[in-house]
Amino acid sequence: MNYDAALDNALNRLHEEGRYRTFIDIERHKGSYPAAIWRKPDGEQRQITVWCGNDYLGMGQNPVVLEAMKEALDATGAGSGGTRNISGTTVYHNRLEAELADLHGKEAALVFTSAYNANDATLSTLPKLFPGLIIYSDALNHASMIEGVRRNGGAKRIFRHNDVAHLRELMAADDPAAPKLIAFESIYSMDGDFGPIEAICDAADEFGALTYIDEVHAVGMYGPRGAGVAERDGLMGRLDIINATLAKAYGVAGGYIAASAKMCDAVRSYAPGFIFTSSMPPAVAAGAAASVRHLKTAQHLRDAQQLHARILKSRLKAIGLPLIDHGSHIVPVHVGDPVHCKALSDMLLEQFGIYVQPINFPTVPRGTERLRFTPSPVHDAAQIDALVKAMDKLWQQCALNRAELTA
């Protein structure tokens, strides 16, 4: 086989379909986010505004977080030195897990190097703990959840997105005695819609199923202490396993699950993705713990973020852009074509210094390509105004339809 030719063919297919992913080299400067420096391939440097980052609340540059990380770095050095069971557990990891357990009102938490790893490792391990387990997974679950369910070797059922009636049909058709688990999300990040948490919990109670919720795009953002949509809706106590991230609203890195002490202990003891992975550096754990602690009382940041999201949505709707609006903080604008989506992204960057990555297949289904904006408390009125004016001009220039999907 000509391996180089095979690689060329694979990459050329992405280029031809308009969905080849390009990384741009950006340099963030402490205290100036969402402004950043774009280092172009020819060496030119330009200031840009980041509109697609998941540092939803600007905590990646919050002095409270940075000071905690500096203190831990000076005290312990760079790396953790091993897996959690081989020298990789420190006081910083234990403090972080205690903060997370407290945040979600659970007995324990277990920290992973990423939320992807936490989903994959946990969902692929659960059938070892509950032989014969059937996992019911929402059709639009994140790739990490899909991969964990796929790899676990157990039975799986896919229910239509947010369709609790379909979920009930699937559970009713299975052996009532079989162990069951429902895996879903609180906020689906591409459309920004909410999962029907209470209805799913009711179905779980009826059929004797465990509940597994991914709150990755909600922690820090919703609820009186930032524990997520389940906290906002008073439902945390009905969820058996909560997965979330430390890399988005908390602005650092890593992921975790929060659950009963027995559940965390069992996953810790059986999940290869946890057992054989070096733990996060102590400085990262210290920064994440400081961020979680800070956001438990920083309602003003959540309020400002929601306000800026509402302003951006209302202004984009006012100029007739096809906005997908389900009431969350995520602002997706439907384009519907990968080539146009990439072209808009490139023009925003080149002409206006606005950085937003195109969201194409396989992240979203073909025909639903979009630009996904993530306003934060630190985006100001002038930056919002510049974005809206740029979108208005480029939408007209590209002769795209307006308002066809406005919700």
Secondary structure in CASP SS format (residue, H / E / C, confidence):
PFRMAT SS
TARGET T0000
AUTHOR 0000-0000-0000
METHOD secondary structure of the structure
MODEL  1
M C 1.00
N C 1.00
Y H 1.00
D H 1.00
A H 1.00
A H 1.00
L H 1.00
D H 1.00
N H 1.00
A H 1.00
L H 1.00
N H 1.00
R H 1.00
L H 1.00
H H 1.00
E H 1.00
E C 1.00
G C 1.00
R C 1.00
Y C 1.00
R C 1.00
T C 1.00
F C 1.00
I C 1.00
D E 1.00
I E 1.00
E E 1.00
R E 1.00
H C 1.00
K C 1.00
G C 1.00
S C 1.00
Y C 1.00
P C 1.00
A E 1.00
A E 1.00
I E 1.00
W E 1.00
R E 1.00
K C 1.00
P C 1.00
D C 1.00
G C 1.00
E C 1.00
Q E 1.00
R E 1.00
Q E 1.00
I E 1.00
T E 1.00
V E 1.00
W C 1.00
C C 1.00
G C 1.00
N C 1.00
D C 1.00
Y C 1.00
L C 1.00
G C 1.00
M H 1.00
G H 1.00
Q H 1.00
N C 1.00
P H 1.00
V H 1.00
V H 1.00
L H 1.00
E H 1.00
A H 1.00
M H 1.00
K H 1.00
E H 1.00
A H 1.00
L H 1.00
D H 1.00
A H 1.00
T H 1.00
G C 1.00
A C 1.00
G C 1.00
S C 1.00
G C 1.00
G C 1.00
T E 1.00
R C 1.00
N C 1.00
I C 1.00
S C 1.00
G C 1.00
T C 1.00
T C 1.00
V H 1.00
Y H 1.00
H H 1.00
N H 1.00
R H 1.00
L H 1.00
E H 1.00
A H 1.00
E H 1.00
L H 1.00
A H 1.00
D H 1.00
L H 1.00
H H 1.00
G C 1.00
K C 1.00
E C 1.00
A E 1.00
A E 1.00
L E 1.00
V E 1.00
F E 1.00
T C 1.00
S C 1.00
A H 1.00
Y H 1.00
N H 1.00
A H 1.00
N H 1.00
D H 1.00
A H 1.00
T H 1.00
L H 1.00
S H 1.00
T H 1.00
L H 1.00
P H 1.00
K H 1.00
L H 1.00
F C 1.00
P C 1.00
G C 1.00
L C 1.00
I E 1.00
I E 1.00
Y E 1.00
S E 1.00
D E 1.00
A C 1.00
L C 1.00
N C 1.00
H C 1.00
A H 1.00
S H 1.00
M H 1.00
I H 1.00
E H 1.00
G H 1.00
V H 1.00
R H 1.00
R H 1.00
N C 1.00
G C 1.00
G C 1.00
A E 1.00
K E 1.00
R E 1.00
I E 1.00
F E 1.00
R C 1.00
H C 1.00
N C 1.00
D C 1.00
V H 1.00
A H 1.00
H H 1.00
L H 1.00
R H 1.00
E H 1.00
L H 1.00
M H 1.00
A H 1.00
A C 1.00
D C 1.00
D C 1.00
P C 1.00
A C 1.00
A C 1.00
P C 1.00
K E 1.00
L E 1.00
I E 1.00
A E 1.00
F E 1.00
E E 1.00
S C 1.00
I E 1.00
Y E 1.00
S C 1.00
M C 1.00
D C 1.00
G C 1.00
D E 1.00
F E 1.00
G C 1.00
P C 1.00
I H 1.00
E H 1.00
A H 1.00
I H 1.00
C H 1.00
D H 1.00
A H 1.00
A H 1.00
D H 1.00
E H 1.00
F H 1.00
G C 1.00
A E 1.00
L E 1.00
T E 1.00
Y E 1.00
I E 1.00
D E 1.00
E C 1.00
V C 1.00
H C 1.00
A C 1.00
V C 1.00
G C 1.00
M C 1.00
Y C 1.00
G C 1.00
P C 1.00
R C 1.00
G C 1.00
A C 1.00
G C 1.00
V H 1.00
A H 1.00
E H 1.00
R H 1.00
D C 1.00
G C 1.00
L C 1.00
M H 1.00
G H 1.00
R H 1.00
L C 1.00
D C 1.00
I E 1.00
I E 1.00
N E 1.00
A E 1.00
T E 1.00
L C 1.00
A C 1.00
K C 1.00
A C 1.00
Y C 1.00
G C 1.00
V C 1.00
A C 1.00
G C 1.00
G E 1.00
Y E 1.00
I E 1.00
A E 1.00
A E 1.00
S C 1.00
A H 1.00
K H 1.00
M H 1.00
C H 1.00
D H 1.00
A H 1.00
V H 1.00
R H 1.00
S H 1.00
Y H 1.00
A C 1.00
P H 1.00
G H 1.00
F H 1.00
I H 1.00
F C 1.00
T C 1.00
S E 1.00
S C 1.00
M C 1.00
P C 1.00
P H 1.00
A H 1.00
V H 1.00
A H 1.00
A H 1.00
G H 1.00
A H 1.00
A H 1.00
A H 1.00
S H 1.00
V H 1.00
R H 1.00
H H 1.00
L H 1.00
K C 1.00
T C 1.00
A C 1.00
Q H 1.00
H H 1.00
L H 1.00
R H 1.00
D H 1.00
A H 1.00
Q H 1.00
Q H 1.00
L H 1.00
H H 1.00
A H 1.00
R H 1.00
I H 1.00
L H 1.00
K H 1.00
S H 1.00
R H 1.00
L H 1.00
K H 1.00
A H 1.00
I C 1.00
G C 1.00
L C 1.00
P C 1.00
L E 1.00
I C 1.00
D C 1.00
H C 1.00
G C 1.00
S C 1.00
H C 1.00
I C 1.00
V E 1.00
P E 1.00
V E 1.00
H E 1.00
V C 1.00
G C 1.00
D C 1.00
P H 1.00
V H 1.00
H H 1.00
C H 1.00
K H 1.00
A H 1.00
L H 1.00
S H 1.00
D H 1.00
M H 1.00
L H 1.00
L H 1.00
E H 1.00
Q H 1.00
F H 1.00
G C 1.00
I E 1.00
Y E 1.00
V C 1.00
Q C 1.00
P E 1.00
I E 1.00
N C 1.00
F C 1.00
P C 1.00
T C 1.00
V C 1.00
P C 1.00
R C 1.00
G C 1.00
T C 1.00
E C 1.00
R E 1.00
L E 1.00
R E 1.00
F E 1.00
T C 1.00
P C 1.00
S C 1.00
P C 1.00
V C 1.00
H C 1.00
D C 1.00
A H 1.00
A H 1.00
Q H 1.00
I H 1.00
D H 1.00
A H 1.00
L H 1.00
V H 1.00
K H 1.00
A H 1.00
M H 1.00
D H 1.00
K H 1.00
L H 1.00
W H 1.00
Q H 1.00
Q H 1.00
C C 1.00
A C 1.00
L C 1.00
N C 1.00
R C 1.00
A C 1.00
E C 1.00
L C 1.00
T C 1.00
A C 1.00
END
